[in-house]
Amino acid sequence: MTDIGELKRKACAAIDARKPEIVRVAKHILENPETGFNERRTGAVVTHEFQKMGIPYRGKLARTGIKGRIEGGAGPGPTVGILGELDSLLAFEHPFADPDTGAAHACGHHAQIGMMLGAAMGLLSPDVLGELSGAIVPFAVPAEEFVEVERRLALRENGDIEFLGGKQELIRLGEFDDIDMAMMCHTASDMGARRFSIGGTSNGHMVKFVEYTGRGAHAGSAPHLGINALNAANIAMAAIHANRETFREQETARVHGMVNRGGDVVNAVPADVRLEWRVRSSTPEALVRNNARVDRCFKAGALAVGAKVRITTIPGYFPLRHDPTLRDLFRSNAQEVVGRDRVLVISTSRNRGGSTDMGDLSQIMPICHPWTAGAAGPGHSKDYLIRDYDQAVINPAKIMAMVVIDLLAEDALGARKVLSESRPSMTKDQYISFQRQRAAVVDFDGGVE
């Protein structure tokens, strides 16, 4: 039996040997961005890489996901997923934005695909794989960024999907049923002198799609004959702002959104106004409470001007729960790669404010979702760019491969320990039921006396 340290050195050497190839794939995805559930070109890149590596795979999962499977050579054992997200955001001014769609990797998901592929390359080294019990599942997953809600609702209406987030839909489809634990790593630009941060949590969120219906009329000669749906929306937004002082500090509440449609023409009273909104909070209980406040505000806007409003609530993401053993394994391996003083361990109560569907997965299985440096510029902006691909792609690939070795070497004692100590907050069926209960459509007529 080979020493675990030697297995890690061999895996890291294999990743280093293919570093230009790994970075080239990540940069190619950067230059060809696609938004969630549209990631066909990106999926084709992953498929091509799996074929080159000889990894059996299944594709078109939740429309665009690609799931590989690598069997260890030392017998049966648990299965570890290594995830990478396929999708981009919309950021029209980003230097690598698609000029036609505005899609852009303003969150670094292209680096995640590079990490996932790099980790697989290291673990496929015959001297390494032969010592591992169980299986590794490199999994390219779609649609983490919860954008283009109106388009995704149309997909749901057509029966193409039920849940509008990628991992949500994959959970529903049973594509995580054969995975016992999972990890991924996200890029960040706010790390200071640190190279990795590990731990913390995230907000849960609910997604709102709000449609105000008024009555059109000539805005100059007969505004009294119209019902201004844009005014209804403006009143609702002012009402939301008036409620902000009621959000408790420990809830890390964030309520924000945008106007997707503000009317048809400037000289007609706006009769069709649509909003896309988010309600974020640190716990499911706070989320339900704050969501109800926001719904009241949307109704208040309709009531004020006599418009109608349809409020579609879409089940969003859960807060993130890190498995402590996986977190500690990632930390120790990260310290080995970049040094002890370059790794920050964050309190489990520290909330970054954003949301991820990795939080959903964390409710039903042990997961680890650390952050790596290597980016510059505010996340989700035109200035967000990967500046250091060694740190943003190669180092996380090495560390995830090293964690897999810790988990699956020596008859997978590490993975078996994780499973014996893990206490998921819900089963898959409980998760699906809970999410379905959150989905709702409310119609309110503010013109009814």
N, C-alpha and C positions, 0 to 999 in steps of 0.2 A: 504494500500500500504506500503510495507516494505521500510525502509530507504536504499538508494543506498549503503551507507557505510556498512550496515549490510549485504546486498547481496554480497558485495565484500569479507567480512570476511568469509561468508559461503562458497563461491567458493574457496577461498584460503585454508580453512580448509579441504575441500574435496580433493584438490590437495595434501596437506601435508599428508593426510591419505593414499594416494596411491603412495607416493613418491618412495618407493622401486620398485614397479611395473613399474612405468614410467621410472625410470632409467634403470631397467633391460631390457626393450624393446629397449631403445636407445643403450645400450651396445650390445645387440644381433644383431642389425643392423650393428653396428661397426664391429662385427666379421664375418659378411656375406655380404661384399660390392659387389655392382654391378654398372656398368656404365650405362649411359643414354640409355633409351629405352630397357634396358635389365633387369629392376628391378623387376623381377617376384617374387623372394623369399621375397624381401623387401615389395612388394605390398601385398603378402600373409600375412605378419605380420600385416600390417595395416588393411587388411580385417578381420583378426581374432579379432583384438582389437575392430573394429567397431561392429562386431557381438556380442562380449561380452557386449558392452555398449548398444546394442539394437539400433544402429544408422542405418537407412536405407542408402544404398549406391549403387553406380554404379561403375563398374570397367572396366579395359582395355581401359581407355580413353587415346588417344594418345599412344596407345599400353599398357601402364602400370599404368596410373594414377587411383586413387581411390577417389571418391567424395562422401562425406556423406552429410546428411542434417538433421538438428535439428530444429524443429519448436518451437518457443516460445509459452508459454501458455497464453499470454495476448492479442492475436489477431494479425492481419496482420501488416506488417511494412517492412522496408528495410531488405536486406540480407547482412550479413557480412561474408566474407571468412577468414578463418585462414589457412594459407598455410604452408606446410612442404615439403622439396625437398627430393626425394627418392634416387638420384643418388650419386655415388662416383666419384672420380678421378682415374687416373692411377699413382701409386707410388710404384714401385716394392720393394723398400727397407723399406717401412713403416712397423712397427711391426705388424699391423693388415691387411696387404695386402693379398689378395687371391693369393696363391702360383701359381695357374695356369694362371690367367688372369692379375695379377698385380693391380686389382681394390683395392682401399683403400680410406677410408674416411679421406683424408688429407685436408678437408675443413669443416668438422663438420656437414654435412647434417643429420647424424644419430641423432644428438642432436635436429635438427629442427623437426623431426618426433616425438620425445619425447615431445617437447614443444606443438606441435599441439594436440597430444593425451591428454596431461595433461590439456590443456586449455579446451578441450571438456569435460573431466571428471569433472572439476570444474563447468562448466556451466550446466551440466546435473543434478546437485543437484536439487531435486524437488522444494525446497523453492526458488531457484534462477530462474530456467527456467520458472516457473509459472508467474514471474513478467516481462518477456521479451516479447516485441512485435517484430514480424518479424521472421527471421530465421538465424541460424548459419550454415555455410558450412565448416566443416573441410575437407581439400583437400590436398591429397598427390600427388604431381606433379612430373613428370619425367624430366630428361635430362636438368638440368640447366647448368651443366658444358659442354661447347661446345668442346668435345673431340671426338676422333675416327671419324674424318670427312669423311674419305674414306668409312667407314662402313655405316655411316648415308646417304651418297650419294647413296649407293646401296639400302638402304631402300626407298629412294625417287624414285629411278629409278624403283623399283618394285611397286610403288604406295602405299606403307605402310604409308608414311608420305609425307607432302609437305615441311613444315618448319622443320629445323633441331634442334631447341630449343624447350624444353617442353612447356613452357607457350605460345610461339609463336603458336605452333600447337594447343594447347587447345583454344586459342583465335579464330583461324581459324575454329575450329570445333564447336564453339558456346558454349563451356563449361563455359565461364564466362558471358554469356548473362543474366543469372539469379542471378548474384552476383553484388551488388551495390558498394561495397568497400572491400578492402582486406588488410591484414597485415601478416607479418611474421617477424622473428628475426634471425639474423645470428651470429654465434660465431666469436670471434676475439681473437688474442693473443697480441695485441699491445695497450692495454688500460691503462697501468700504474695503478694508484690508482683508476681509474674510473671503475664502474661496467657496465655502459651502455653508448653508444654514439648514438645520435639521430640527424638526419638531413644530410646535405651534398648531394652530387650527385655522379655520376659515369660516366665513359666513355661509349659512344656508340662504337660499333665495326663492322667491316666487316670481314668476314672469307674468306680466299683464299686457294684454292687447286690448285696447279700448277704442271703441268706434262711437263717435258722436254723430247723430243724424239730426239735422235741422231742416230748414226750408229755404230753398233758393229764391232770390228776388234781385232786382236791379239795385245795386248798392248805392247808386246816386239818386235815382228818381223814386224808388219805392222800398227803402230798407225796412219800413214798418210792416211790409207784407212778408218779410223773411223771419227766420229763426236762425241766429248766428251760432253755428256749431263751434266755430273757433273761439268765440267768447265763452262758451260753456267750458271748453278745454282750458282756457286761460284762468277762469275762476277756479277750476279744479286744481290747477297747479299752484295757485295762490293759497288755496285751502291746505294743500299738502305742506307748503312752507310754514303755514301757521301752526301746524302740528309738530314741527320738528323739535320744539322745546319739550314735548312730552316723551320723546324717546330717551330711554335710560342709557347712561354712559356704558354700562356693562353689556348692553345689547349690541354694541357696535353697529347700530342701525344705519343703513344707507338706502335712501329712496331717490331714484333718479330715472330719467327717461328722455325721450325725444319725440318730436312730432314727425310722423311718417308722411302725413298728408294734411295740408292746411286749407284745402279748398281747391277750386278749379281755376278760377280767374279772379283778378283783383277787383273787377267791377261787378262781381256777383257776391251776394251774401253767402259765405261758406256754409254748405249744407252737408258736406262729408269730410269729417276730420278724424284722423286715426293717430293713436299714440302707442308707442312701445315703451313699457315701463318696467322697473325692477324694484322689488322690496327685498332688502337683505337684513338679516339679523343673526345673532350668534347662536340662538337656540331655536328649535322648532316652535316652542311655546311663544317666544317673543315674535317670531315670524308670523304666526297666526294672528296675534294681537295687532301687530303693526299693519298687516295686510288688511284687516278689517277697517282700521282707520283710513287707509288709503282708498278703499272702496267707498267709504262714506264721502270722501272728497270728490271722487268722480261723480257720484250721484248728485252732490251739491251743485256741481257745475251745470248739470242738466236741469236741475230744479230751478236754478236762478233764471235761466232764459227760456225754459219750456221746451228744451230739446229732449231727444231720446238718447240713451246711452246703452251700449252692450259692453259688458266687462267680462272678458275671457281670461280666466286665471289658469295658468299652465304650471304643472308641477315642475319646480326647478330643482336645485341641488341641495344636498345635506351638508352640514358642517363636517370638516375633516377630522378623522380620528386616526392617529398614528399608532401602529402596534409598537409597544416599547422595545421588544426584542429586535424587530427589524430595524427600528430607529437606531438602536445601539450598535447593531452590526454595520449599518451604513456609516455611522459616526467613526467607529474604530478603523474601518477600511479607508475612509476619507482622510483621517489623520495620518495613516500610513502613506497615502499618496501625496498629500499637500502639506502635512505638518500639523501638529496638535493645535498650534495657536492660530491656524487659518480656518478652523471649523467652529462654527457657532451653534450651540445647542439652545434652542428656544423653549421657554416654558410652555407647557401644554395649554395654558390659558391665553397665550399671546395670539391675537387674531389679526391676520393681515388685512381683513376687510373684504377681500374678493371672494369668489366662489369657484368651485371646481366640481365636476362630476366624479372625480376621484373620491370626494366626500361620500357620494352614494355607495361606491364600491366599498368604502371603509366601514359601512354599516353592516355588511354581510360577510366580510373576510378580513384577515390581517393585511394591512398595506403599509407602504412607506412612500412618502412624497416629499423629498428634500428639494432644496433650491441650490443652483450653482451660479457662480459669477461667470463673467465673460461677455455680458451685454452692456450696452451704454444707451442712455436716453430713457425717458419715462415709458413704462410699459403701456401698450395699446396706443402708442402715438406714432407719428411719422418719423420720429427720431430714434425709435427703438431698433438697434442693430447689434448683431453679434460682432464683437471686436476681437475676441480671443477664442478661436475654435478649439485650441488645445484644451482650454478650461471648460468651454461650453459644451463640447461634444466628447473629446477623447477621455478626459479624466472621469466624467460620469460613466462612460462605457466601461472603463476599467473597474470602477468601484462597484457597479452593479454586477459585473462578472464575478468579482471577488466575493460579494455577498452571496451570490448563487452557490459558489464553491463552499462557503461556510455552511450554507443550508443543506446542500445535497451530498457533500463528501461524507465519508465515514458512515455509510448506510443512512444518510439523510438525518442524522441525529439532530442537527440544528433546526431543520424544518419541522421535525416531529415535536421538538420542544415548543416551537412557535404555536403549532396547532393545539398542543395540550394545554397551553396557557391562555390561548385566545378566547375572548368572550364577546362575539359579535352582538350588536345591539338588536338585531332582528334577522329573521330568515329571509331568503329570497322572496318567498310568497308573501310574507308580512310587508316587505319593502314595496312590492308591486301593488298590494292592496292599499297601503298608505298613500302612495303616489296617485293612484286612481281616485282616491277620496279627495285629494286636493284639487283635482281638476273641476272647474265649474264655469258655467256661463250664466251671467245675471243680466236680465233686460230690465231697464228702469225707464219709465216715461215721466219726465219732469213736467210735461204739459197737462197731465191729468189733474183736474181740480179735486 
